[in-house]
Structure formats: structure tokens, C-alpha cells
Amino acid sequence: MERSDPATGEATETYDEHDDEQVEDRLSRAESTFETFRDWSVAERETKLAEVATLLRDRTAEYAELITREMGKPIAQSEAEVEKCASVCDHYAEHAGRYLQDEQHLSPPGSTVKTVHEPLGPVLAIMPWNFPFWQVFRFAAPYVAAGNVGLLKHASNVPGCALAIEDVFRDGGFPGGAFQTLLIPSDRIDAVLSDPRVKAATLTGSSSAGQAVASTAGENLKKTVLELGGSDPYVVLDDADVEAAATTGAWARNLNGGQSCIAAKRFIVHDAVYDAFIERFVAEVESFTVGDPMDRDTDIGPQARQDLMEGVHEQVTESVDAGATTLTGGEPLDRDGAYYPPTVLADVPRGCPVDAEEVFGPVAAVYRVSDEEAAIEKANDTEFGLGASIWTNDLERGERIAGRIDAGCTYINELVKSDPRVPFGGVKGSGYGRELSEAGIKEFVNRKTVWRQQPEKSDGDEVPTE
């Protein structure tokens, strides 16, 4: 595995793939570790997660530079990502015990019935490069808190991040087999997922990757959680605060270089405020500084790989050829590295790439709609259903519209984001299952019913007096 710096395109480091023997060793270690780790108390696991959070904060500078060098996001955003990982560890260090408490149920006289939450075993996580620490910790923190052990198959362009995460769990006091990295290509995932020692899988990635993992897992009757792509609508109604909507919207589209499943991608704007929104939105987008991701004045760094940047540009070119109008951007920057400028397209035809596909880069598609019903119809005109943002000064109106948009999460007067305190996930082509909060920690546990019945005494039994 060769690591390249997306800011320069130069190869920087090479990592050896794990061979079959090394993968076998890690699977065996995961299985044996689980047999003892499952017996740790929740309080013990919470304590270790708190130690991992401390280590993450102590190593912020080191890990943030690693993230930036491997996938190109600006250094300040990388630092914020490491802090967010520490926060999810803090969350489960504080709340895992409460989330996993036994649930008592109504039962007949002489009996007690409860649900207990037991870990399943080794869980395979197939994770993407765009948030190379956060995506992993979003999975790892709740699952190890529940007593599972993790096997990480990370994206091939962030191997250093994968190994660093393995280190921080071990250094935080977890057993060596509680969280391990598998440096393997995608064509070896099926063999690992089919292995009987692996009990479940979670994936964040493309719809095609999710279908492949779900198929293999289904054949082997294994639970999966899939967080797939998104083409999130950003709906600006006629009574919205246009300046706030445009300012937040520009960042919602371009954070992380636009490389986010929950980025605002389709801006659906009421005709009454369309012109004012476009003027403010384009000005805000053009104010962003594109440049060296290690420079703290940079807002947008390079795309993670040259081929990914070229794919985004192809989507833009085909959409313009189909009739879309370029309001700003639209051409790769003439410099070394995979740099693409923030781009805004208007008059977007239905069915062109930026309308029908997920665009994983800094490209916003803007639509003019005549009324609220048209806005809802356009918001739902997609195979995806991850998130949605609705802008209105009437909160009851916003909540009513949120109820009609097909998405796993809806935000009113706010950009879509993941937060340890609330469930996260999608519907339709954006996957199924939930991460984070109580819902996330319970995805990969056995919710076991335990029924205790007081034994009945026969007429001839003598009852002891003491």
C-alpha cells in the first residue's frame, strides 16, 4: 500500500499488506480476546475509554498531521476531528452503563423477566478515508464499550491512520486483540466477513460497497449496519433568514473539501428568496481560501486523491453539457495536487450527474422552486435518504416539512451533523441501522430475554423453617 500526499501527488510512504497468515493471526487473537474481554464489567471498559480520550487529546498534533498528510483536509479541521473522537469516547465512558442496563418487563406472579445486553463477538468495520479517525471511533467507542472486539479494514489511502488507531486503543489499556487493523485490499473482505469467527459487520461507504457487504453477510446470516451515500437536500423557504442560510450552506457544502456523505449537496430555494440567496451564497463560496492544508489560513485543501478529483470534474462537465450553468468554479486548479475549487451550478437539469448521483466534492447544485410542495417533491427526488436541512423562521412549519422528507435525520436552521448524543443513519439508498447514542451501542448486542420463574412446591414438600 503506497501512501501519497494529495497536496503534492508525491508518494510518501509504503505499507506492506497483511498476508493470509497475518490475517489468520489477527482473527484468532480477536476470538480469544473476546472470550475474556466480554467478562470485563462495563465500568472497566468505560474507564479505558476515558483513558483513550485522554491519549487522543495528548496526541492531537501528531494525529491531526497524519490525517492531513494522508487525505488532505486542512489541519484545523483535522484537529477538530481528533477532538470529536475524544468526545465520543467521553460520551460512552459516561453513559455506556446506563445504555446497557437490564430492562425489566411485566410478568406473571412468581416470575421476573428482563432483557440483558450481551456482546456478539468480533465485528468487522469497513471504513472510508474522508474522516479517517472519526468514522472509526464512531463505530469503535460504542462497540468496545458493549464488550465486542473490533477488526478494522480501513481505506487503502489512510493506512497510517488505521495503525495509529490500533495503537491508541492498546496504549489506553485495552487488550491487544480488542481492536486490530487489517491492512488488506477490498477484494479480500469477503473472506474475512465469511469467516465464522466474525459475527457482524458495519460499513460506511458507497452504495455498491454496501450491497456487496450486505450480500455476503446475508449469505452467512450476520448482522450489518450500513451508512452509505447521500445527496442531502438543503431547503431554503420563503420565510428563511437568507443570510444565515447562505453562510451556513456554503460551509455545509464545502467542509472537508465537500467529501462528506452528509454534506449539503442539493440547494432547493424558494423563488421569493432565490436571487438574494444565490448572490450571498456565491459570494460566501468565493471567499474560501483553497490551498496548502498545513496552512492555517486554508479553508479547503486538495481532494483526497487525483482520481477522485477527476471523477468530480467529470460529473460537473457532463452536467454543464446537459444544460447546467456554472456560477463559480468548475475547473481543476492549475497547480500540483488534487485541487478543485468550490463550484456552484444552477439551472440543473433533472437526471444529470450532479442531480442524480452523489457528488463527493465541493460542488453545489442549486434549484429554484415555486412553493413549499415543490420543495418537498424535489427534496425527495433522489435514491438517497441520509440527511436534510430546512431553513425557515417558522419552527412548526419546519418540523411539519421535516416529517415529509425521506431522511434518517433532519435539521431545522442548522447543517446536518453527527453527534454522539443522537442516533445517526439513513433510509432508502443511504443504508440502514443507527450509529451513536443508545441506539448505536445496541446495534451489535444480543438482546437476551431472561425469564426467572419461582419453582412451585408440591403438596408433599416440607418447607424449611430456617
C-alpha positions in Angstrom: 0.0 0.0 0.0 1.5 3.3 -1.1 0.6 6.5 0.6 0.6 9.7 -1.4 0.3 13.3 -0.3 -2.8 14.7 -2.0 -1.4 18.2 -1.7 1.6 17.3 -4.0 0.7 14.0 -5.5 4.1 12.6 -4.3 4.4 9.1 -2.8 5.5 9.5 0.8 5.4 6.0 2.4 4.7 2.3 1.7 3.0 -0.1 3.9 3.0 -3.9 3.5 -0.3 -5.7 3.2 -1.1 -8.3 5.7 -0.7 -11.8 4.2 -3.1 -14.7 4.9 -1.0 -15.8 7.9 -1.1 -12.4 9.5 -4.9 -12.1 8.9 -5.4 -15.5 10.4 -3.3 -14.5 13.5 -5.5 -11.4 14.0 -8.7 -13.3 13.6 -7.6 -15.9 16.2 -6.5 -13.1 18.5 -9.8 -11.4 18.2 -11.7 -14.6 19.0 -9.5 -15.4 22.1 -9.5 -11.9 23.3 -13.3 -11.8 23.2 -13.7 -14.7 25.5 -12.1 -12.8 28.3 -13.0 -9.2 27.3 -16.7 -10.0 27.3 -16.4 -10.6 31.0 -15.0 -7.2 31.8 -17.5 -5.0 33.6 -19.0 -2.1 31.8 -17.3 0.2 34.3 -13.9 -1.3 33.4 -14.5 -0.6 29.8 -15.7 2.9 30.5 -12.5 3.6 32.4 -10.4 2.5 29.5 -12.4 4.6 27.0 -11.8 7.6 29.2 -8.0 6.9 29.0 -8.2 6.6 25.2 -9.9 10.1 25.2 -7.0 11.5 27.2 -4.5 10.0 24.8 -6.3 11.3 21.8 -6.1 14.9 23.2 -2.4 14.4 24.2 -1.6 13.3 20.7 -3.8 15.8 18.8 -0.9 17.4 16.9 0.6 14.1 15.8 -2.7 12.6 14.7 -4.0 15.7 13.0 -0.9 16.0 10.9 -1.2 12.3 10.0 -4.8 12.9 8.8 -3.9 15.9 6.8 -0.9 14.2 5.1 -2.9 11.1 4.2 -6.2 12.6 2.9 -5.6 16.3 2.6 -8.1 18.1 4.9 -6.9 21.5 6.4 -5.0 21.0 9.6 -7.5 22.8 11.8 -10.3 20.5 10.6 -8.1 17.5 11.4 -7.5 18.8 14.9 -11.3 19.2 15.3 -11.7 15.6 14.1 -9.4 14.2 16.7 -11.2 16.2 19.4 -14.5 14.8 18.2 -13.1 11.3 18.6 -12.2 12.1 22.2 -15.7 13.4 22.8 -17.3 10.2 21.6 -15.0 8.2 23.9 -16.0 10.6 26.8 -19.7 10.0 25.9 -19.6 6.3 26.2 -17.2 6.4 29.2 -20.0 8.3 30.9 -23.2 6.7 29.5 -22.4 3.1 28.4 -23.5 1.6 31.7 -26.8 3.4 31.6 -27.4 2.5 28.0 -26.7 -1.2 28.7 -28.8 -1.5 31.9 -31.1 -4.5 32.1 -34.6 -3.8 31.0 -37.4 -5.1 33.3 -40.6 -6.3 31.8 -44.1 -7.0 33.1 -44.5 -10.7 34.0 -46.9 -13.1 35.8 -46.9 -13.5 39.6 -43.9 -15.6 40.8 -41.7 -14.6 37.8 -39.4 -11.8 36.8 -38.4 -11.1 33.2 -35.7 -8.8 31.9 -33.7 -8.1 28.8 -29.9 -8.2 29.1 -27.4 -6.9 26.6 -24.6 -9.2 25.7 -21.8 -8.6 23.2 -21.8 -10.6 19.9 -18.0 -11.1 19.4 -15.6 -9.8 16.7 -17.2 -7.1 14.5 -15.6 -6.2 11.1 -15.7 -2.5 10.3 -15.1 -1.3 6.7 -14.4 2.4 6.9 -13.7 5.3 4.5 -11.0 7.8 4.2 -12.9 11.1 4.4 -13.0 11.2 8.2 -10.3 8.6 8.8 -10.4 8.9 12.6 -14.0 9.9 13.3 -15.6 7.3 11.2 -13.7 4.6 13.0 -14.3 6.0 16.5 -18.0 6.4 15.8 -18.0 2.6 15.4 -15.4 1.6 17.9 -16.3 3.5 21.0 -19.8 2.1 21.4 -18.9 -1.4 20.3 -15.9 -1.9 22.6 -18.0 -0.3 25.4 -20.5 -3.1 24.9 -17.8 -5.8 25.1 -17.3 -6.6 21.4 -13.9 -6.6 19.7 -13.1 -4.8 16.5 -11.4 -5.6 13.2 -10.8 -2.6 11.0 -10.5 -2.7 7.3 -9.7 0.9 6.5 -9.5 2.7 3.2 -6.2 1.9 1.4 -5.1 5.6 1.3 -5.1 6.1 5.1 -3.0 3.1 6.4 -1.1 5.3 8.9 -4.4 6.4 10.5 -5.6 2.8 10.7 -2.4 1.7 12.6 -2.4 4.8 14.8 -6.0 4.0 16.0 -4.9 0.4 16.8 -2.1 1.9 18.9 -4.2 4.3 20.8 -6.6 1.6 22.0 -3.8 -0.6 23.1 -2.0 2.2 24.8 -5.2 3.2 26.5 -5.3 -0.2 28.3 -7.5 -2.3 26.1 -6.2 -5.9 25.3 -4.2 -6.1 22.1 -6.9 -8.2 20.4 -9.7 -5.8 21.3 -9.1 -3.5 18.3 -6.9 -4.6 15.4 -6.3 -3.3 11.9 -6.3 -5.5 8.8 -4.2 -4.0 6.0 -5.9 -5.8 3.2 -7.4 -4.7 -0.2 -11.1 -4.7 -0.8 -11.1 -8.0 -2.7 -10.2 -9.8 0.5 -13.1 -8.5 2.5 -15.4 -11.3 1.6 -13.1 -14.0 3.0 -12.9 -12.2 6.3 -16.6 -11.5 6.5 -17.4 -15.1 5.7 -15.1 -16.4 8.5 -17.3 -17.8 11.3 -15.3 -16.0 13.9 -16.6 -12.7 12.6 -20.1 -12.2 14.0 -21.2 -8.9 12.4 -20.1 -6.1 10.1 -20.5 -2.3 9.7 -19.7 -0.3 6.7 -19.5 3.4 5.8 -19.1 3.8 2.1 -20.7 3.7 -1.3 -24.0 2.0 -2.1 -22.2 -0.6 -4.3 -19.9 -1.4 -1.4 -22.8 -1.7 1.0 -24.7 -4.0 -1.4 -21.6 -6.3 -1.6 -21.1 -6.4 2.2 -24.9 -6.9 2.8 -25.0 -9.8 0.3 -22.0 -11.7 1.9 -23.3 -11.0 5.4 -26.8 -12.2 4.4 -25.5 -15.4 3.0 -23.8 -16.0 6.3 -26.7 -14.7 8.5 -24.7 -11.9 10.0 -26.0 -8.6 11.3 -24.9 -5.5 9.4 -25.2 -1.7 9.8 -24.7 0.3 6.6 -24.1 4.0 6.4 -24.0 4.7 2.7 -24.0 7.7 0.4 -26.1 10.8 0.5 -27.4 13.6 -1.7 -28.8 15.8 1.1 -31.3 18.5 0.3 -30.8 21.9 1.8 -34.2 23.6 1.6 -34.5 27.4 1.9 -38.1 28.5 2.3 -39.5 32.0 1.5 -39.5 33.0 5.2 -35.9 31.9 5.9 -33.1 34.1 7.2 -31.4 34.2 3.8 -28.0 35.4 5.1 -27.8 32.7 7.7 -28.9 30.1 5.3 -26.4 31.1 2.7 -23.5 31.4 5.1 -24.1 28.1 6.8 -24.9 26.5 3.5 -21.6 27.4 1.9 -19.8 25.7 4.8 -22.2 22.8 4.8 -21.3 22.0 1.2 -17.5 22.7 1.4 -16.5 21.4 4.8 -13.9 18.7 4.4 -13.5 19.7 0.8 -17.1 18.6 0.2 -16.1 15.0 0.8 -18.8 14.0 3.3 -21.9 11.8 3.0 -23.9 14.4 5.0 -22.7 17.5 3.2 -25.5 19.7 1.8 -25.5 18.8 -1.9 -28.8 20.0 -3.5 -29.8 23.5 -2.6 -33.6 23.9 -3.1 -34.5 27.5 -2.8 -38.0 29.2 -2.9 -38.4 31.6 -5.8 -39.2 34.5 -3.5 -35.7 34.4 -2.0 -33.7 32.7 -4.8 -31.9 35.7 -6.2 -30.9 37.0 -2.7 -29.7 33.6 -1.7 -27.7 33.0 -4.8 -25.9 36.3 -4.5 -24.9 35.7 -0.9 -24.2 32.0 -1.4 -21.8 32.5 -4.3 -20.0 35.4 -2.5 -19.5 33.2 0.5 -18.2 30.3 -1.5 -15.8 32.5 -3.4 -14.4 33.8 -0.1 -13.0 30.4 0.8 -9.2 30.0 0.6 -8.1 26.9 -1.3 -4.5 25.9 -0.6 -1.9 24.0 1.4 -3.8 22.0 4.0 -1.0 22.6 6.5 -1.5 26.4 6.3 -3.9 27.5 9.0 -5.4 30.1 6.7 -6.6 27.4 4.3 -10.3 26.6 4.3 -10.3 23.9 1.6 -7.4 21.6 0.8 -7.0 19.2 -2.0 -9.3 16.3 -2.8 -8.1 13.1 -1.2 -6.8 11.6 -4.5 -6.2 12.7 -8.1 -8.6 10.1 -9.5 -11.4 11.3 -7.1 -10.9 14.9 -8.2 -11.1 13.9 -11.8 -14.3 12.0 -11.1 -15.9 15.1 -9.6 -14.8 17.2 -12.6 -16.3 14.6 -15.0 -19.7 14.9 -13.1 -19.5 18.7 -13.4 -18.6 18.7 -17.1 -21.3 16.2 -18.0 -23.9 18.3 -16.1 -22.8 21.5 -17.8 -23.0 19.8 -21.2 -26.6 18.8 -20.2 -27.6 22.4 -19.6 -26.4 23.4 -16.1 -24.9 26.9 -15.6 -21.6 27.4 -13.8 -21.9 30.3 -11.4 -18.4 29.9 -10.0 -15.6 27.3 -10.1 -15.9 24.3 -12.4 -12.3 23.7 -13.4 -9.4 22.0 -11.6 -6.8 24.4 -10.3 -3.6 24.8 -12.3 -1.2 23.6 -9.6 0.3 20.5 -8.2 -2.0 18.3 -6.2 -5.6 17.3 -6.5 -7.2 20.7 -6.1 -10.7 21.5 -7.1 -12.4 24.9 -6.4 -15.7 25.4 -4.7 -18.2 25.2 -7.5 -21.9 26.3 -7.8 -24.1 25.1 -10.6 -27.6 26.5 -11.3 -30.3 25.5 -13.8 -29.5 21.9 -13.1 -31.4 19.5 -15.4 -33.1 16.5 -13.8 -31.1 13.3 -14.3 -27.7 14.9 -15.0 -24.8 13.7 -12.8 -24.9 16.4 -10.1 -28.7 15.9 -9.8 -29.0 12.1 -9.8 -25.6 11.0 -8.4 -23.8 11.7 -5.1 -21.1 14.3 -5.8 -18.2 13.7 -3.4 -16.5 17.1 -3.7 -17.1 20.8 -3.4 -19.9 21.2 -5.9 -23.3 22.6 -5.1 -26.4 22.2 -7.3 -28.9 24.9 -6.8 -32.6 24.7 -7.8 -35.4 27.3 -7.9 -38.8 26.1 -6.8 -42.2 27.9 -6.8 -43.6 26.8 -3.5 -43.3 24.5 -0.4 -44.8 21.5 -2.1 -42.3 21.7 -5.0 -39.5 22.0 -2.5 -40.6 18.8 -0.7 -41.0 17.0 -4.0 -37.5 17.9 -5.1 -36.0 17.1 -1.7 -37.4 13.5 -2.1 -36.4 13.2 -5.7 -33.3 11.0 -5.0 -32.4 7.4 -4.3 -30.7 8.6 -1.1 -32.1 9.4 2.3 -29.4 10.3 4.7 -29.9 13.9 6.0 -31.8 17.1 5.2 -31.6 20.7 6.3 -34.6 23.0 6.3 -34.5 26.8 6.7 -37.5 28.7 7.9 -38.3 31.2 10.7 -41.5 29.2 11.5 -40.2 26.3 13.5 -43.6 24.5 13.4 -43.6 24.8 9.6 -40.0 23.4 9.6 -41.0 20.4 11.7 -44.0 19.7 9.6 -41.9 19.7 6.4 -39.2 17.6 8.2 -41.9 14.9 8.7 -42.5 14.8 4.9 -38.8 14.4 3.8 -37.5 10.9 3.5 -34.3 11.1 5.5 -32.7 9.5 8.6 -32.1 12.9 10.2 -33.5 16.3 9.6 -32.1 19.6 10.9 -34.0 22.9 11.0 -31.9 26.0 10.7 -28.8 24.0 11.1 -26.4 22.0 8.9 -26.6 18.2 9.1 -24.0 16.7 11.5 -23.4 13.6 13.6 -23.3 14.0 17.4 -22.6 11.2 20.0 -25.8 12.1 21.8 -28.2 11.4 19.0 -28.8 8.4 16.6 -27.3 8.7 13.2 -28.1 6.8 10.0 -30.2 6.8 6.8 -33.0 5.3 4.8 -33.5 4.2 1.2 -30.2 4.0 -0.7 -28.4 5.6 2.3 -28.4 2.4 4.3 -29.9 1.1 7.5 -29.1 0.8 11.2 -28.0 3.5 13.5 -24.8 4.7 15.0 -24.1 6.7 18.2 -26.2 7.3 21.3 -28.1 4.4 22.9 -29.3 3.2 19.5 -25.7 2.8 18.3 -24.4 0.8 21.2 -27.3 -1.6 21.0 -26.9 -2.5 17.3 -24.4 -5.2 17.9 -25.6 -6.8 21.2 -27.7 -9.9 21.8 -30.8 -8.5 23.5 -31.4 -11.7 25.5 -34.6 -12.3 27.4 -34.1 -13.9 30.8 -37.2 -15.3 32.5 -37.0 -16.4 36.1 -39.8 -18.5 37.5 -40.2 -19.3 41.2 -40.4 -23.1 41.4 -43.8 -24.4 42.5 -43.9 -26.6 45.7 -45.8 -29.9 45.6 -48.3 -30.7 48.3 -45.9 -33.2 49.9 -43.0 -30.8 50.1 -41.8 -29.7 53.5 -40.9 -26.1 53.8 -37.8 -25.4 55.9 -38.3 -23.2 58.9 -34.8 -21.7 58.7 
